[in-house]
Amino acid sequence: MQIKKMIEAAITGAVAAAIEEGALKAAELPSIELEVPPKKEFGDFATNFAMQSAKIFRMNPRKIAEIVVERIDRTRFERIEIAGAGFINFYLKPTVIYDHFRSILDAGDRYGQLPARGNAPIQIEYVSANPTGPLHVGHGRGAAAGSAIVNILRAAGYNVEAEYYINDFGNQMNNLARSVNARYLELLGRTVEFPEDGYHGEDIIDTARRIVARDGDKYLALDEAERLKIFQDLAYVEKLAGLREDLSAFRVEFDTWFSERTLHDEAINSAVETLKSKGAIYEKDGALWLKSTDYGDDKDRVVIRENGQPTYLAADIAYHKNKFERGFGLLINIWGADHHGYIARVKAAMSALGFDPERLKILLLQMVSLYRGGELVKMSKRTGKSITLHELIEEVGIDAARFIFLMRSIDSQLDFDLDLAVKKSSDNPVYYVQYAHARISSIFRQATEVGLELGSKPRLELLTHSTEVDLINKIAGYEEEIDRAAAEYAPQRIAAYCHDVAAAFHSFYRECRIIGVEEPLAEARLALIKVTAHVIRHALGLLGVSAPTSM
């Protein structure tokens, strides 16, 4: 059992005993928050439970603390003290820490993988960029976040499926075809007006060049409608393959690639008919409208235009209906922050269809600003001058890009310092963490050279130095950190945890020798750094970042 869970159980057991004895009244208890105090003299863990429950029990917090502490089983505690207005400080017996650490050591590579939860599967849909050009850095942040959340949820014991929704129907695909067509005609010497809504990127010119190189001018003989159809298909295949390649290079893999085209027309018609049968659709001005205001939206929304064509919302309704019908217990979408206003209408549609809208979770992704030399790097996709994900990877590497993307909550603006990302010093957070793992690998190589090996029963009780105990405590909280990161969809917690473990290790390394001390102590310290290396490697793996053995 995790140490924190053991302390929580001790508190709830004491409260239950106090209620049974009449010292406290029966009540629904607040969650028990345990923190590691800033100073060791305040204990190994502390809680403000007494203050949190004062209103519930209608009693002075310090009196509540006294009642609880009096009834706590002391088997695993050196002592328990009440401080200030009612803080409860717990001082663990050393054997508790070492016994728990031994269980972590014995778990080996299994440490960090929580038991399966048995919940209905979760689907996470993210990136889902239009297949009309290369991914830019904003997509990269979403890709890093989505894949990390998938990894963290799986480590926390959830059954998760990752999906990419291919927006391959509608105006964006028509604009892609017209853009390629214009560039194709230009390359063959024709004068043409570039489409107002066309894509100006260099990749469009490259696509047209490849068509000319392969097929020459044979498409000039076709009428424009036929030529556009061919160019749309050719460009679509190429752009989608490029997206897949860039994402795979960025260590992002999807279980399912879902094409929007498959929703037209049967799935959309079916969704609309279902809404009609539930009285959630009405006709006005020749169009079909969803009564979304009945379900919390600020106004009703068109789903089928007066010309009979479905709106984007109609396709999204059919898509999310399809998701729920596939049996997912929870749907998580990662959308750009500019889609904030779209949330209410999709949730309204799910309510109208009879699905619980709380089973649809939308995470909003804020923008990324790139800085070089302290200056903002301007981006403009429409002018073809955006920084693509591929370019970012080439400049700073996959590890730095992913780690820095994941250091901040996705709902906060991210300033990405390109100079810092390539700096080989402790100022660079990913370098700092990776260097800790590489240093541990180096220590093991040195140990092998002098014939020092880690036995099956290291004397962990010899790890009494404050930096050793701090590192043990930090490692002991890893599975709880995974659990919390999963519950909050917060990969930044794992990134921060990685940095904290690396800092604790570097402090240990400065204070405690391994090679050259007495063998039992050296062996215990090897055990400590072995687990440390595993935790760093495992946590970096959740973030999609490598753990090098040399740097």
Rosetta blueprint (number, residue, H / E / L):
1 M L
2 Q L
3 I H
4 K H
5 K H
6 M H
7 I H
8 E H
9 A H
10 A H
11 I H
12 T H
13 G H
14 A H
15 V H
16 A H
17 A H
18 A H
19 I H
20 E H
21 E H
22 G L
23 A L
24 L L
25 K L
26 A L
27 A L
28 E L
29 L L
30 P L
31 S L
32 I L
33 E L
34 L E
35 E E
36 V L
37 P L
38 P L
39 K L
40 K H
41 E H
42 F H
43 G L
44 D L
45 F E
46 A E
47 T E
48 N L
49 F H
50 A H
51 M H
52 Q H
53 S L
54 A H
55 K H
56 I H
57 F H
58 R L
59 M L
60 N L
61 P H
62 R H
63 K H
64 I H
65 A H
66 E H
67 I H
68 V H
69 V H
70 E H
71 R H
72 I L
73 D L
74 R L
75 T L
76 R L
77 F E
78 E E
79 R E
80 I E
81 E E
82 I E
83 A E
84 G L
85 A L
86 G L
87 F E
88 I E
89 N E
90 F E
91 Y E
92 L E
93 K L
94 P H
95 T H
96 V H
97 I H
98 Y H
99 D H
100 H H
101 F H
102 R H
103 S H
104 I H
105 L H
106 D H
107 A H
108 G H
109 D H
110 R H
111 Y L
112 G L
113 Q L
114 L L
115 P L
116 A L
117 R L
118 G L
119 N L
120 A L
121 P L
122 I E
123 Q E
124 I E
125 E E
126 Y L
127 V L
128 S L
129 A L
130 N L
131 P L
132 T L
133 G L
134 P L
135 L L
136 H E
137 V H
138 G H
139 H H
140 G H
141 R H
142 G H
143 A H
144 A H
145 A H
146 G H
147 S H
148 A H
149 I H
150 V H
151 N H
152 I H
153 L H
154 R H
155 A H
156 A L
157 G L
158 Y L
159 N L
160 V E
161 E E
162 A E
163 E E
164 Y E
165 Y E
166 I E
167 N L
168 D L
169 F L
170 G L
171 N H
172 Q H
173 M H
174 N H
175 N H
176 L H
177 A H
178 R H
179 S H
180 V H
181 N H
182 A H
183 R H
184 Y H
185 L H
186 E H
187 L H
188 L L
189 G L
190 R L
191 T L
192 V L
193 E L
194 F L
195 P L
196 E L
197 D L
198 G L
199 Y L
200 H L
201 G L
202 E H
203 D H
204 I H
205 I H
206 D H
207 T H
208 A H
209 R H
210 R H
211 I H
212 V H
213 A H
214 R H
215 D H
216 G L
217 D L
218 K H
219 Y H
220 L H
221 A H
222 L L
223 D L
224 E H
225 A H
226 E H
227 R H
228 L H
229 K H
230 I H
231 F H
232 Q H
233 D H
234 L H
235 A H
236 Y H
237 V H
238 E H
239 K H
240 L H
241 A H
242 G H
243 L H
244 R H
245 E H
246 D H
247 L H
248 S H
249 A H
250 F L
251 R L
252 V L
253 E L
254 F L
255 D L
256 T E
257 W E
258 F E
259 S E
260 E H
261 R H
262 T H
263 L H
264 H L
265 D L
266 E H
267 A H
268 I H
269 N H
270 S H
271 A H
272 V H
273 E H
274 T H
275 L H
276 K H
277 S H
278 K L
279 G L
280 A L
281 I E
282 Y E
283 E E
284 K E
285 D L
286 G L
287 A E
288 L E
289 W E
290 L E
291 K L
292 S H
293 T H
294 D H
295 Y H
296 G L
297 D L
298 D L
299 K L
300 D L
301 R E
302 V E
303 V E
304 I E
305 R L
306 E L
307 N L
308 G L
309 Q L
310 P E
311 T L
312 Y H
313 L H
314 A H
315 A H
316 D H
317 I H
318 A H
319 Y H
320 H H
321 K H
322 N H
323 K H
324 F H
325 E H
326 R L
327 G L
328 F L
329 G L
330 L E
331 L E
332 I E
333 N E
334 I E
335 W E
336 G E
337 A H
338 D H
339 H H
340 H H
341 G H
342 Y H
343 I H
344 A H
345 R H
346 V H
347 K H
348 A H
349 A H
350 M H
351 S H
352 A H
353 L H
354 G L
355 F L
356 D L
357 P H
358 E H
359 R H
360 L E
361 K E
362 I E
363 L E
364 L E
365 L E
366 Q L
367 M L
368 V E
369 S E
370 L E
371 Y E
372 R E
373 G L
374 G L
375 E E
376 L E
377 V L
378 K L
379 M L
380 S L
381 K H
382 R H
383 T H
384 G L
385 K L
386 S L
387 I L
388 T E
389 L H
390 H H
391 E H
392 L H
393 I H
394 E H
395 E H
396 V H
397 G L
398 I H
399 D H
400 A H
401 A H
402 R H
403 F H
404 I H
405 F H
406 L L
407 M L
408 R L
409 S L
410 I L
411 D L
412 S L
413 Q L
414 L E
415 D E
416 F E
417 D E
418 L H
419 D H
420 L H
421 A H
422 V L
423 K L
424 K L
425 S L
426 S L
427 D L
428 N L
429 P H
430 V H
431 Y H
432 Y H
433 V H
434 Q H
435 Y H
436 A H
437 H H
438 A H
439 R H
440 I H
441 S H
442 S H
443 I H
444 F H
445 R H
446 Q H
447 A H
448 T H
449 E H
450 V L
451 G L
452 L L
453 E L
454 L L
455 G L
456 S L
457 K L
458 P L
459 R L
460 L H
461 E H
462 L H
463 L L
464 T L
465 H L
466 S H
467 T H
468 E H
469 V H
470 D H
471 L H
472 I H
473 N H
474 K H
475 I H
476 A H
477 G L
478 Y H
479 E H
480 E H
481 E H
482 I H
483 D H
484 R H
485 A H
486 A H
487 A H
488 E H
489 Y L
490 A L
491 P H
492 Q H
493 R H
494 I H
495 A H
496 A H
497 Y H
498 C H
499 H H
500 D H
501 V H
502 A H
503 A H
504 A H
505 F H
506 H H
507 S H
508 F H
509 Y H
510 R H
511 E H
512 C L
513 R L
514 I L
515 I L
516 G L
517 V L
518 E L
519 E H
520 P H
521 L H
522 A H
523 E H
524 A H
525 R H
526 L H
527 A H
528 L H
529 I H
530 K H
531 V H
532 T H
533 A H
534 H H
535 V H
536 I H
537 R H
538 H H
539 A H
540 L H
541 G H
542 L H
543 L H
544 G L
545 V L
546 S L
547 A L
548 P L
549 T L
550 S L
551 M L
